[in-house]
Amino acid sequence: MWEIIRDFFMNQYERFDGFLGDTLDIDGRLLDLYNQFISPLPEIIKILGGLFVVVLLIFGTVSFVKKLLKLFVVIAVILIIVLAVTQLG
């Protein structure tokens, strides 16, 4: 019985995945964009662009971690206040 249910959902997933693959064709579109815009550029521009993307990723990650740390501190302070109020009350 479980195999029938599992096979049904697996078939639905495979059909939906095939439909999305045929309809959207994300891989083909990304390769076409690369071949049209990136491939004709000189190698030095590709290297500089890659370095720029790496720097952006690093700064973005650092900024995200800083904001997450601030959020953690705010939540910790709120939790400490709530605990203190409930213990005194």
Backbone torsions as a table, in degrees:
resi	resn	phi	psi	omega
1	MET	NA	-44.6	-179.9
2	TRP	-66.0	-32.3	179.3
3	GLU	-66.4	-37.1	178.9
4	ILE	-64.4	-45.0	179.7
5	ILE	-64.8	-44.5	-179.8
6	ARG	-63.4	-43.3	179.0
7	ASP	-63.5	-37.9	178.7
8	PHE	-60.9	-49.3	-178.4
9	PHE	-69.2	-34.8	176.8
10	MET	-65.3	-40.4	177.7
11	ASN	-64.4	-41.1	178.1
12	GLN	-63.2	-42.3	178.5
13	TYR	-62.9	-45.5	-179.2
14	GLU	-64.2	-39.6	178.4
15	ARG	-65.7	-43.6	180.0
16	PHE	-66.4	-40.6	178.6
17	ASP	-64.7	-41.8	176.6
18	GLY	-63.9	-39.9	177.8
19	PHE	-62.5	-46.3	178.8
20	LEU	-64.5	-40.2	179.2
21	GLY	-62.3	-40.9	179.4
22	ASP	-73.5	-37.0	-175.2
23	THR	-76.5	-49.9	-173.7
24	LEU	-86.3	-41.4	-179.3
25	ASP	49.0	54.9	-176.1
26	ILE	-63.2	-42.3	-179.0
27	ASP	-60.3	-46.0	-179.6
28	GLY	-64.2	-40.0	-179.5
29	ARG	-67.8	-40.3	177.9
30	LEU	-65.8	-40.0	177.6
31	LEU	-65.9	-38.1	177.0
32	ASP	-64.2	-41.8	177.5
33	LEU	-63.0	-41.9	178.5
34	TYR	-62.3	-47.1	-178.9
35	ASN	-65.4	-30.8	-177.2
36	GLN	-82.6	-40.0	-171.5
37	PHE	-108.4	-39.9	-172.8
38	ILE	-88.9	-43.1	-175.1
39	SER	-58.4	-39.9	-178.9
40	PRO	-73.7	-12.0	-177.8
41	LEU	-69.7	152.1	175.0
42	PRO	-66.5	155.9	-175.2
43	GLU	-62.6	-35.1	-178.9
44	ILE	-64.6	-36.8	177.8
45	ILE	-67.7	-38.4	177.9
46	LYS	-63.7	-41.8	-180.0
47	ILE	-65.7	-46.7	178.8
48	LEU	-62.9	-39.7	177.3
49	GLY	-64.8	-40.4	177.0
50	GLY	-63.9	-41.8	177.4
51	LEU	-64.4	-39.6	178.0
52	PHE	-62.1	-43.0	178.8
53	VAL	-64.7	-41.0	178.5
54	VAL	-63.4	-43.0	178.7
55	VAL	-62.9	-43.0	177.8
56	LEU	-61.3	-42.3	178.7
57	LEU	-63.4	-42.0	-179.6
58	ILE	-65.2	-49.0	179.5
59	PHE	-64.0	-38.0	177.3
60	GLY	-64.4	-41.1	178.4
61	THR	-65.6	-42.8	178.4
62	VAL	-62.3	-44.1	179.4
63	SER	-62.7	-42.1	178.7
64	PHE	-62.6	-43.4	179.7
65	VAL	-64.8	-40.0	178.3
66	LYS	-62.5	-44.2	179.8
67	LYS	-67.0	-37.9	178.0
68	LEU	-65.7	-37.7	177.5
69	LEU	-65.7	-41.8	176.7
70	LYS	-61.8	-42.6	178.3
71	LEU	-62.4	-41.6	178.6
72	PHE	-62.3	-42.1	179.6
73	VAL	-64.5	-44.0	179.3
74	VAL	-62.3	-45.1	179.5
75	ILE	-64.7	-39.2	178.6
76	ALA	-64.4	-42.0	178.4
77	VAL	-63.8	-43.6	178.3
78	ILE	-62.2	-42.2	179.3
79	LEU	-64.4	-40.8	178.2
80	ILE	-64.5	-41.2	177.9
81	ILE	-63.3	-44.7	-180.0
82	VAL	-63.3	-44.2	177.9
83	LEU	-62.7	-42.1	179.7
84	ALA	-64.5	-42.3	179.8
85	VAL	-66.0	-41.3	-178.5
86	THR	-71.4	-30.9	178.3
87	GLN	-73.5	-34.6	179.7
88	LEU	-77.6	-28.9	-176.6
89	GLY	-81.3	NA	NA
